[in-house]
């Protein structure tokens, strides 16, 4: 089997990411926890490590109590993209991009992780989907013309991460085009973050939905809708929780061995009769150019 570089060469349009160094910074410097959240999206080495896993972890067997909005978002996107030109920002290995391609006129998936894109490029179904392309690019500087797409989709991706990424999403949208994103809210896994003393959303004071709405307004978007979903995930065992922590940014720099004491505290403080419980918080964002 060919390696990632060969797949990238054969199947993925590349863009010189060194251009990132010359990109203008956002109009204001990010500070505090907002900066931490932005770094989560911008940590290319982290996402390359996640996608370097030789074999993806099997289904976690996690029970979801309530509605986390994930299925709702996917269903809404797949309805709206029918016969449209679509950009998927933060597409990862292209799995959801492929579902979009089955309905859209054309879809381009972009990500800054060469490893993620290489995995997508090795997927025969993606290779055979003629109206779909995966492309190496950073959301801060999208290599597309102004007003090229009818819809921009970001499934927990970086479209709304900074003023710069939002400006780029706005630029490539056609007039009346839609931005659709599902993102993580401030309550996500808050009990785990408190135990570990660090976390993706630890100590975030402002409501993420409010912050995102304000950023969208400043970028020029209109008709902004934000819908919040809070549910509970129940992990039947510590092993299942560790799988999740290994392949997500919930606890930065998580290592099971190094974090043994914190894991023991989680077992003591977060386990109920149902299992180890933690809140899941998602926000669906829809906005029009």
C-alpha positions as CSV (number, residue, x, y, z in Angstrom):
1,X,0.0,0.0,0.0
2,X,1.3,3.5,-0.9
3,X,2.2,5.8,1.9
4,X,0.6,9.2,2.8
5,X,2.9,11.2,0.6
6,X,2.1,9.2,-2.4
7,X,-1.6,9.5,-1.8
8,X,-1.3,13.2,-1.3
9,X,0.7,13.5,-4.6
10,X,-1.8,11.5,-6.5
11,X,-5.2,12.4,-5.1
12,X,-5.0,15.7,-3.2
13,X,-4.6,19.2,-4.5
14,X,-1.9,20.7,-2.2
15,X,-1.4,24.3,-1.1
16,X,1.9,25.6,0.4
17,X,1.1,25.9,4.1
18,X,4.2,28.1,4.5
19,X,1.9,30.8,3.3
20,X,0.4,30.8,6.7
21,X,3.5,32.7,8.0
22,X,2.6,35.6,5.8
23,X,-1.1,35.7,6.7
24,X,-2.3,38.9,8.4
25,X,-3.2,38.4,12.1
26,X,-6.7,39.0,13.3
27,X,-7.6,42.6,14.1
28,X,-7.3,41.9,17.8
29,X,-5.1,39.6,19.8
30,X,-6.9,36.7,21.4
31,X,-6.4,36.3,25.1
32,X,-7.1,33.9,27.9
33,X,-9.4,30.9,27.4
34,X,-10.5,32.1,23.9
35,X,-6.9,31.8,22.8
36,X,-6.7,28.4,24.3
37,X,-9.7,27.2,22.3
38,X,-8.2,28.7,19.1
39,X,-5.0,26.8,19.7
40,X,-7.0,23.6,19.9
41,X,-8.1,24.1,16.3
42,X,-4.7,25.3,15.2
43,X,-2.6,22.5,16.7
44,X,-1.6,20.7,13.5
45,X,0.7,18.3,15.3
46,X,-2.1,17.2,17.5
47,X,-4.5,16.4,14.6
48,X,-1.7,14.7,12.7
49,X,-1.0,12.5,15.7
50,X,-4.7,11.6,16.0
51,X,-5.0,10.6,12.4
52,X,-1.7,8.7,12.5
53,X,-3.4,5.9,14.5
54,X,-2.8,2.8,12.4
55,X,-6.3,1.5,13.1
56,X,-9.1,3.8,14.3
57,X,-10.5,3.0,17.7
58,X,-13.6,0.8,17.5
59,X,-17.0,2.1,18.5
60,X,-16.7,3.3,22.1
61,X,-20.0,1.7,23.3
62,X,-20.9,5.0,24.9
63,X,-24.5,5.6,25.9
64,X,-25.9,9.0,25.0
65,X,-28.7,10.2,27.4
66,X,-30.5,13.1,25.6
67,X,-29.9,14.9,22.3
68,X,-26.5,16.3,21.4
69,X,-27.6,17.8,18.1
70,X,-25.1,15.8,16.1
71,X,-27.6,13.9,14.0
72,X,-29.8,17.0,13.7
73,X,-26.9,18.9,12.2
74,X,-26.0,16.2,9.8
75,X,-29.5,15.8,8.6
76,X,-30.0,19.6,8.1
77,X,-26.7,19.9,6.2
78,X,-27.6,17.0,3.9
79,X,-30.9,18.6,3.1
80,X,-29.5,22.1,2.4
81,X,-26.6,21.0,0.2
82,X,-28.7,19.4,-2.5
83,X,-27.4,20.5,-5.9
84,X,-25.2,23.1,-4.4
85,X,-21.5,24.1,-4.5
86,X,-20.2,23.3,-1.0
87,X,-17.0,23.9,1.0
88,X,-16.3,21.6,4.0
89,X,-13.8,23.4,6.3
90,X,-11.9,21.0,8.6
91,X,-13.0,17.9,6.7
92,X,-10.6,15.5,8.4
93,X,-10.5,12.2,6.4
94,X,-13.5,13.3,4.3
95,X,-16.0,10.9,5.7
96,X,-18.8,13.5,6.1
97,X,-17.6,15.3,3.0
98,X,-18.4,12.1,1.1
99,X,-22.0,12.1,2.4
100,X,-22.3,15.7,1.2
101,X,-20.9,14.8,-2.2
102,X,-23.7,12.3,-2.7
103,X,-26.2,15.2,-2.7
104,X,-24.3,18.3,-3.7
105,X,-23.4,19.4,-7.2
106,X,-19.7,19.7,-6.1
107,X,-17.9,19.7,-2.7
108,X,-14.4,20.5,-1.7
109,X,-13.1,19.4,1.7
110,X,-10.1,21.3,3.2
111,X,-8.0,20.4,6.1
112,X,-4.5,21.3,7.3
113,X,-3.6,17.8,8.4
114,X,-1.8,15.9,5.6
115,X,-2.3,12.7,7.5
116,X,-6.0,13.1,7.7
117,X,-6.2,13.9,4.0
118,X,-4.0,10.9,3.2
119,X,-6.5,8.6,5.0
120,X,-9.3,10.1,2.9
121,X,-7.3,9.7,-0.3
122,X,-6.9,6.0,0.4
123,X,-10.7,5.6,0.6
124,X,-11.8,4.0,-2.6
125,X,-15.3,5.5,-2.3
126,X,-13.8,9.0,-2.1
127,X,-11.6,8.4,-5.0
128,X,-14.5,7.2,-7.1
129,X,-16.7,10.2,-6.2
130,X,-16.1,12.5,-9.1
131,X,-17.8,15.6,-7.7
132,X,-15.6,15.6,-4.6
133,X,-12.1,16.9,-3.9
134,X,-9.9,16.9,-0.8
135,X,-7.4,19.8,-0.6
136,X,-4.7,20.8,1.8
137,X,-5.4,24.3,3.1
138,X,-5.7,26.4,6.2
139,X,-9.0,28.0,7.1
140,X,-7.1,31.3,7.7
141,X,-6.3,31.6,4.0
142,X,-8.6,29.6,1.8
143,X,-7.2,29.2,-1.8
144,X,-10.6,29.9,-3.5
145,X,-12.1,32.7,-5.4
146,X,-14.5,35.2,-3.8
147,X,-18.2,34.1,-3.9
148,X,-17.4,30.5,-5.1
149,X,-19.6,28.4,-2.8
150,X,-23.3,28.3,-2.0
151,X,-22.6,26.8,1.4
152,X,-19.8,26.5,3.9
153,X,-20.0,23.6,6.3
154,X,-17.8,23.0,9.4
155,X,-18.5,20.0,11.5
156,X,-16.7,20.9,14.7
157,X,-14.1,22.4,12.4
158,X,-12.3,25.8,12.5
159,X,-14.7,28.0,10.4
160,X,-15.7,30.2,13.4
161,X,-12.5,29.8,15.4
162,X,-11.1,33.3,14.8
163,X,-12.1,36.5,13.1
164,X,-9.7,35.6,10.3
165,X,-11.3,32.2,9.6
166,X,-14.7,33.8,9.7
167,X,-13.6,36.5,7.3
168,X,-12.4,33.8,4.8
169,X,-15.6,31.8,5.1
170,X,-17.6,35.0,4.4
171,X,-15.4,35.8,1.4
172,X,-15.8,32.5,-0.4
173,X,-19.6,32.4,0.1
174,X,-21.9,33.6,-2.6
175,X,-24.5,36.2,-1.7
176,X,-27.2,34.7,0.5
177,X,-24.9,31.7,0.9
178,X,-25.1,29.7,4.2
179,X,-22.5,29.0,6.9
180,X,-23.4,25.9,8.9
181,X,-21.3,24.7,11.9
182,X,-21.7,22.5,14.9
183,X,-19.2,23.4,17.6
184,X,-18.4,22.5,21.2
185,X,-20.0,24.5,24.0
186,X,-18.5,25.7,27.3
187,X,-20.2,22.9,29.4
188,X,-18.7,20.1,27.4
189,X,-17.0,17.6,29.7
190,X,-16.8,20.3,32.4
191,X,-16.6,17.7,35.3
192,X,-13.6,16.0,33.7
193,X,-11.8,19.3,33.1
194,X,-12.2,20.3,36.8
195,X,-10.8,17.0,38.0
196,X,-7.8,17.2,35.6
197,X,-7.2,20.8,36.3
198,X,-7.0,21.5,32.6
199,X,-9.4,21.1,29.7
200,X,-10.5,22.4,26.3
201,X,-13.3,24.5,27.9
202,X,-12.0,24.9,31.5
203,X,-12.8,28.2,33.1
204,X,-14.6,29.6,30.0
205,X,-16.8,32.1,31.5
206,X,-18.7,33.6,28.6
207,X,-21.4,31.6,26.7
208,X,-19.8,30.3,23.5
209,X,-23.1,30.7,21.6
210,X,-23.1,34.4,22.5
211,X,-19.4,34.9,21.6
212,X,-19.9,33.1,18.3
213,X,-22.9,35.2,17.4
214,X,-21.0,38.4,18.1
215,X,-18.1,37.2,16.0
216,X,-20.4,36.4,13.1
217,X,-22.1,39.8,13.3
218,X,-18.7,41.5,13.2
219,X,-17.8,39.4,10.1
220,X,-20.9,40.6,8.3
221,X,-23.2,37.6,8.6
222,X,-27.0,38.1,9.0
223,X,-29.9,35.9,10.1
224,X,-27.7,34.2,12.7
225,X,-29.3,31.3,14.5
226,X,-27.6,29.4,17.4
227,X,-29.2,26.3,19.0
228,X,-27.7,24.7,22.0
229,X,-27.9,21.0,23.0
230,X,-26.8,19.5,26.3
231,X,-26.9,15.8,26.9
232,X,-25.0,13.2,29.0
233,X,-22.5,10.6,27.8
234,X,-22.1,7.5,29.9
235,X,-18.9,5.5,29.6
236,X,-19.4,1.9,30.9
237,X,-15.7,1.6,31.8
238,X,-12.5,3.6,32.4
239,X,-11.1,1.9,29.3
240,X,-13.8,3.4,27.1
241,X,-13.2,6.9,28.6
242,X,-9.5,6.6,27.9
243,X,-10.2,5.8,24.3
244,X,-12.2,9.0,24.0
245,X,-9.5,11.1,25.8
246,X,-6.8,9.7,23.6
247,X,-8.6,10.7,20.3
248,X,-10.1,14.1,21.2
249,X,-8.9,17.4,22.6
250,X,-11.0,17.3,25.7
251,X,-8.0,17.1,28.0
252,X,-4.9,18.7,26.4
253,X,-1.8,16.6,26.4
254,X,-3.6,13.6,27.9
255,X,-1.5,10.5,28.7
256,X,-3.1,7.7,30.7
257,X,0.1,6.9,32.5
258,X,1.0,10.5,33.4
259,X,-2.7,11.2,34.4
260,X,-3.2,8.1,36.6
261,X,-4.2,10.1,39.7
262,X,-6.6,12.2,37.8
263,X,-8.2,9.1,36.2
264,X,-8.6,7.6,39.7
265,X,-10.3,10.8,40.8
266,X,-12.6,10.7,37.8
267,X,-13.5,7.1,38.8
268,X,-14.4,8.3,42.3
269,X,-16.1,11.6,41.5
270,X,-17.8,11.0,38.1
271,X,-19.0,7.4,38.3
272,X,-22.7,6.7,39.0
273,X,-24.7,3.5,38.9
274,X,-24.9,4.0,35.1
275,X,-21.2,4.5,34.5
276,X,-18.8,7.4,34.2
277,X,-20.9,10.4,33.3
278,X,-20.0,13.6,31.6
279,X,-22.0,16.4,29.9
280,X,-21.8,16.9,26.2
281,X,-22.6,20.4,25.0
282,X,-23.0,21.3,21.3
283,X,-24.0,24.4,19.5
284,X,-25.5,24.5,16.0
285,X,-24.8,27.7,14.1
286,X,-26.5,28.8,10.9
287,X,-25.8,32.2,9.3
288,X,-26.4,33.9,6.0
289,X,-24.1,36.1,4.0
